[in-house]
Amino acid sequence: MARKRSVEDLTVSELRQLLVEKRRTERRGRMDHYRRTGRVIRAENAGGPISLVDLRSAPIFEEEAEDERPSRRPSKRQTWLSRFLLLVEGLAVAGLIFVLFNGANLVRSLNEEVSAAMAQPTLTPTPLISAVVLPSGHTPPNSAGGVQPNEAEIPEHLRPLVQSMAEIPVPTPGPQQAVRIQIPAIGVDHPVVQGDGWEQLKKGVGQHIGTPNPGQTGNMVLSAHNDVFGEIFRDLDRLNPGDEVVLFTNQRTYTYVVQETKIVEPTQVEVMAPTADPVVTLISCYPYLVDNQRIVVSAYLKAES
């Protein structure tokens, strides 16, 4: 019987041969396993004895080539799982886009609501002072007490209000305010002042505070006396429809055309109400030297040709 040799007694060539045989045995074991599991896609060549020249040229611990490893096709279960995961991912992206879109719409809606809440409505200009009686009222110059404001035509319970309104400050003159009035048909040519109180009407034709300026939309109210302080509006009752009233500002001239003349009571303040068109209303006491009523002349702005 051959004596069993130890590793120390083997030569280098013998050791190499042992390693090659061991590696071949491991490879055959793996291939058998692949065959049993159906994972082999190509046959492995059964080689003959390996020469020493091939052993010397090949590395001892070289790993098996990648292309010799069997490949595996994905199963139906894995394919459906991949498709399901792709569908879930697509739905997640679509959901995120939907949330972002709704969020943007919500922010825009909130901004619009805040803007609407902060917006203030545009107010229609109205007279700053509500008259109790029509302006220019006074006692006749031939009365026992002479010329003075006629408080008797003011309702007693409203007299304190009229007295308080007498202290309203006159607005600062501006370039759009009327400075002069001409009525050629009755020879009127006088200055226009702001305010129609007792002192203002001593200086000329008074514009009621809060009414619009010449050319502007609304009812511009002008008043003057008929038998005192120049008798500026003495002949208003002689005006006929079609006569012109010319108003001057520091910038331009406006022409109004008389439409209507009427006699009213001192308390009929509705003739001073705002209008939708540019109108000038001329007011004075009536009749001459009696002064217990008012004459009111309405004129509309003449269209520019």
Secondary structure, 3 states (H helix, E strand, C coil): CCCCCCHHHCCHHHHHHHHHHHHHHHHHHHHHHHHHHCCCCCCCCCCCCCCHHHHHHCCCCCCCCHHHCCCCCCCHHHHHHHHHHHHHHHHHHHHHHHHHHHHHHHHHHHHHHHHHHHCCCCCCCCCCCCCCCCCCCECCCCCCCCCCECHHHCCHHHHHHHHHHCCCCCCCCCCCCCCEEEEHHHCEEEEEEECCCCCHHHCCEEECCCCCCCCCCEEEEEECCCCCCCCCCCCHHHCCCCCEEEEECCCCEEEEEEEEEEEECCCCHHHHCCCCCEEEEEEEEECCCCCCEEEEEEEEECCCC
